[in-house]
């Protein structure tokens, strides 16, 4: 795993090229502290998760499957997935090629999934006699619905990017020659928005904001001046200058 920060965008790269970027236990362990560091960086406003080369991630490295199976829902893979899902800032999975098993697990834990036309998605535990982790299964069902989650898990079949988009697994599908530019365009747009609005929305949509926390967010919208700046920019026909950062979050 490696991370690169360019302006407001952090890119985490899954890199295990000899195994089609399959996740080893050590790679799963590396992810949470890496995310901790990027979340604490005030310059980072958006995180992109992608794979090295032309493959996102072909799953968990089956050479070390016994360690993952023995831990069940408490495995290093589930811990990494949960940390990614809880990342406070917006996350985008940029998917090319295979996105299977543990790769699909990570992609689903992101907020958005953008796929190239060559992307293929699969959830293969039934091919291996493995019980998919409980948090992972529930997150997949919440995203695509119970019937599609069952289809993906029961069959273990690969689905192409267009079908993934139709069932809600993917937000956009792009040809290879537009893929990199669109990721840059999308992350740039998110980074330019009010981070107060974006981060509050993520907490609320994900069900992590109770009534008191939601009230706090609404209060921040007033107290921070973000709403006044947004409305003023709209009337003055200029780009807004939003200054709230995640470090302002109490």
C-alpha positions in Angstrom: 0.0 0.0 0.0 1.3 3.5 -0.8 -0.2 7.0 -0.6 0.3 10.1 -2.7 -1.1 13.5 -1.8 -1.5 16.0 -4.6 -3.2 19.3 -3.5 -6.4 18.3 -1.7 -6.6 14.8 -3.0 -4.9 11.8 -1.4 -4.6 8.6 -3.5 -4.1 5.3 -1.8 -2.7 2.6 -4.2 -3.2 -1.1 -3.7 0.1 -2.6 -4.9 0.9 -6.3 -5.2 1.5 -6.6 -8.9 2.7 -10.2 -8.9 -0.7 -11.2 -7.4 -3.0 -8.8 -9.3 -3.0 -6.6 -6.3 -4.4 -9.2 -4.0 -4.5 -8.1 -0.3 -2.1 -9.9 2.0 -2.6 -9.7 5.8 0.2 -7.2 6.1 -1.5 -5.0 3.5 -4.8 -5.1 5.4 -2.8 -4.1 8.5 -1.1 -1.2 6.8 -4.4 0.4 5.7 -5.9 1.7 9.0 -2.8 3.7 10.2 -2.4 5.0 6.6 -6.0 6.2 6.7 -5.4 7.7 10.2 -2.6 9.8 8.9 -4.5 11.0 5.8 -7.6 11.8 7.8 -5.5 14.0 10.2 -3.9 15.9 7.3 -5.9 19.2 7.0 -4.8 19.5 3.4 -6.6 16.3 2.4 -10.2 16.8 1.4 -10.9 13.7 -0.7 -9.4 10.2 -0.8 -9.1 8.0 -3.9 -8.5 4.3 -3.6 -7.2 2.6 -6.6 -5.0 -0.3 -7.8 -1.6 -0.2 -9.3 -1.6 -0.8 -13.1 -4.7 -2.0 -14.8 -6.2 -4.0 -11.8 -8.0 -2.7 -8.8 -7.7 -5.7 -6.5 -8.2 -9.4 -7.2 -9.2 -10.2 -3.6 -7.5 -11.5 -0.5 -4.2 -13.4 -1.0 -5.4 -17.0 -0.6 -2.0 -18.1 0.5 -2.8 -16.5 3.9 -6.5 -17.3 4.0 -6.3 -19.4 7.2 -5.4 -16.3 9.2 -8.5 -14.4 7.9 -10.8 -17.4 8.4 -9.7 -18.0 12.0 -10.5 -14.4 12.9 -14.0 -14.3 11.2 -15.6 -10.9 11.7 -12.6 -9.7 13.7 -10.1 -10.2 10.9 -7.6 -7.6 9.8 -9.6 -7.4 6.6 -12.8 -6.4 8.4 -10.9 -3.9 10.6 -9.4 -2.3 7.4 -12.8 -2.2 5.7 -14.5 -0.6 8.8 -11.7 2.0 9.1 -12.1 2.9 5.4 -15.9 3.2 5.8 -15.5 5.4 8.8 -13.0 7.7 7.1 -14.4 11.2 7.9 -13.7 12.7 4.4 -15.2 11.6 1.1 -13.7 8.5 -0.5 -13.8 7.4 -4.1 -12.9 3.9 -5.4 -11.4 4.3 -8.9 -11.8 0.8 -10.4 -10.1 -0.7 -13.4 -10.0 -4.4 -14.2 -10.7 -7.0 -11.5 -12.5 -5.8 -8.3 -13.2 -9.2 -6.7 -13.6 -10.4 -3.1 -11.5 -8.3 -0.8 -11.2 -5.7 -3.6 -15.0 -5.4 -3.8 -15.1 -5.3 0.0 -12.9 -2.2 -0.1 -14.7 -0.6 -3.0 -18.1 -1.0 -1.3 -16.6 0.7 1.8 -15.9 3.8 -0.2 -18.5 6.5 -0.6 -18.5 6.5 -4.4 -17.3 4.0 -7.0 -16.2 5.1 -10.5 -15.4 2.3 -13.0 -13.7 2.0 -16.3 -15.5 0.0 -18.9 -13.1 -3.0 -18.4 -14.0 -3.3 -14.7 -15.3 -6.6 -13.4 -16.9 -7.1 -10.0 -17.4 -10.3 -8.0 -18.1 -11.6 -4.6 -16.8 -15.2 -4.6 -17.0 -16.7 -1.0 -19.5 -19.4 -2.1 -16.9 -20.6 -4.6 -14.5 -21.1 -1.8 -16.7 -22.3 1.1 -16.1 -19.0 2.9 -18.7 -17.1 5.0 -18.5 -13.5 4.0 -18.0 -11.2 7.0 -21.2 -9.9 8.6 -20.3 -6.2 8.3 -19.2 -6.7 4.7 -22.4 -8.6 3.8 -24.6 -5.9 5.4 -22.8 -3.1 3.8 -23.1 -4.7 0.4 -26.9 -5.3 0.9 -27.4 -1.7 2.0 -25.8 -0.5 -1.2 -27.3 -2.8 -3.8 -30.4 -4.2 -2.0 -30.9 -7.7 -0.5 -31.8 -9.4 -3.8 -28.7 -8.3 -5.7 -26.5 -8.9 -2.7 -27.8 -12.5 -2.6 -27.3 -12.9 -6.3 -23.7 -11.7 -6.1 -22.9 -13.9 -3.1 -24.9 -17.0 -4.1 -23.5 -17.2 -7.6 -20.0 -15.7 -7.2 -20.3 -14.6 -10.8 -18.5 -11.7 -12.2 -20.6 -8.8 -13.4 -19.3 -6.1 -15.9 -19.2 -2.4 -15.2 -22.5 -1.6 -17.0 -24.4 -4.2 -15.0 -22.7 -3.0 -11.8 -24.0 0.5 -12.6 -27.5 -0.7 -13.2 -27.7 -2.4 -9.8 -26.2 0.5 -7.9 -22.8 -1.0 -7.2 -21.1 1.6 -9.4 -21.9 5.3 -9.8 -20.3 6.0 -13.1 -18.8 4.0 -16.0 -16.2 5.6 -18.3 -14.1 4.6 -21.2 -10.4 4.2 -20.6 -9.6 7.5 -22.3 -11.9 9.5 -20.0 -11.3 7.6 -16.8 -8.3 9.5 -15.3 -9.6 12.9 -16.3 -13.0 12.2 -14.7 -11.5 11.1 -11.4 -9.6 14.3 -11.3 -12.7 16.3 -12.3 -14.9 14.6 -9.7 -12.4 14.9 -6.8 -11.7 18.5 -7.7 -15.4 19.3 -7.6 -15.8 17.6 -4.2 -12.7 19.4 -2.8 -14.1 22.8 -3.9 -17.4 22.3 -2.1 -18.0 23.3 1.5 -16.3 20.6 3.5 -18.7 21.2 6.4 -21.6 20.3 4.1 -19.8 17.3 2.7 -18.6 15.8 5.9 -21.9 16.4 7.7 -23.8 14.7 4.9 -21.5 11.7 5.0 -22.1 11.3 8.8 -25.8 11.7 8.4 -26.2 9.4 5.4 -24.1 6.7 7.1 -26.2 6.9 10.2 -23.4 8.0 12.5 -25.0 11.3 13.5 -27.6 11.2 16.3 -30.1 14.0 16.9 -27.6 16.0 19.0 -24.8 15.6 16.5 -27.1 16.6 13.6 -28.1 19.7 15.6 -24.5 20.5 16.1 -23.8 20.3 12.3 -26.7 22.7 11.6 -25.3 25.1 14.2 -21.9 24.9 12.6 -23.4 25.9 9.3 -24.6 29.2 10.9 -21.6 29.8 13.2 -18.8 29.0 10.8 -20.0 31.5 8.1 -20.0 28.8 5.5 -23.7 29.4 4.6 -23.3 33.2 4.5 -20.3 32.8 2.2 -22.1 30.3 -0.1 -25.1 32.6 -0.4 -23.0 35.7 -1.0 -21.0 34.0 -3.7 -24.2 32.9 -5.4 -25.5 36.5 -5.5 -22.2 37.9 -6.5 -21.8 35.3 -9.2 -18.3 34.2 -8.1 -16.8 31.0 -6.8 -17.3 30.6 -3.0 -14.3 30.7 -0.7 -15.2 28.0 1.9 -12.7 28.0 4.8 -14.2 25.4 7.2 -11.9 22.3 7.6 -12.3 19.0 9.4 -10.0 20.3 12.1 -12.8 22.7 13.0 -15.0 19.6 13.9 -15.7 19.5 17.6 
